[in-house]
Amino acid sequence: MASDSGIPRGDQGSTSDLRGKVRRELDKLRDLAQKVSPEEVRQGEWFARLLRFSLDQYVDEVDAAYFDRLYPGLSPDEMVRARIELAARYASIEGGLTAGAYAGALAATVGSRGAAALVTLPAAGASFVLDLLFMSNLQLRLAYDIAVISGVPLDLEDPEDLWKLIRVAFVIQGRATRWEAFGKKAPLVVQPILLKIFTGDPAAAARSLPAMGRFLLQRNAVKFAIPGVGVPLTIAVNYWSANSAGDQAATVFRREARIMETARRITGRPVDPAELLWVLWLIVKADAVVHENERLLLKHVTALVGDLNSELSALAGLDRTIDFDLKSTVSIPDFVSQDKEALYQAGVAAAAVDGSIDSNELSRLKKVADHCSVPFDPDAVRKLAAEEARAS
């Protein structure tokens, strides 16, 4: 199973063992590289080929049971850390091999005053492309591994889930301060390179697969741009890039797993689906901004309810009972749900899930609490939001 994982399995093993595994993986990627023309590399079209190579068969081979067998007795967090550490070590070994080949090719060109250019420059380019393919493959599969271990299902036939995996794998989402924190942990010589790698225009990168390919191509070129320090720099940058991608995936998928658990909790009580979704939308729309965590909560609740008509009915009912120009004006319908307190608790979860509390959210929660004849405790709501913020 998962013999083409791109990340070593089992214990870490010796460096020589891992180097052998890296060479075998590079041989597989060399076959892929030979099918990609220089023009496809420049235009970013290589990325679609790489996606198929990385994920088509892999997603059928890797599941939660696979990791349970691979890491018996470890908790999900421990499994994730093991995958990240192995991927980082693997990436650094590969960086030394490909950057060494690249530097050797350039040195041969300089030594012969250009006479060897026709032979060595294609070799240098091949080493660069191999590093690009290797790191892209490794980060995609590492992110997918972490999603599986975290219990977050990804349907890669769904464009939304596919782009989520891509964004997480290549660290093109999240707060800038987080990447600054990553960079500060890296050796000084690596910090300016990481800064360049983890900045750019993620929105532009996500417009299409070729655009993403060009984006990653530009990132990779940074490592090879400084003559004389290419090998140690590439080793260090690959190590920290794999670590950063893994940490990002762990954060994102751990957060979504927590939201999925919240969705299961609030749908597990006897409430009318349309009323539940009505309350959730009422609170989510209180501050006129749908946060990513709120969107995920709605997505997973709707999936568990399994009734799109309930959500559409809830939205239609919301439009009839609230004046969005006067945010405090809410007309709450008569609820038929047996467990009205559950509706209020669902509203509390929706208010807290983004880690902050808006005054309009509190106002609406109080109206729901009064309507359901349950006590309203704003301090408890704020405390729950603070816990969510710390967990994120």
Disulfide bonds with the S-S distance in Angstrom:
none
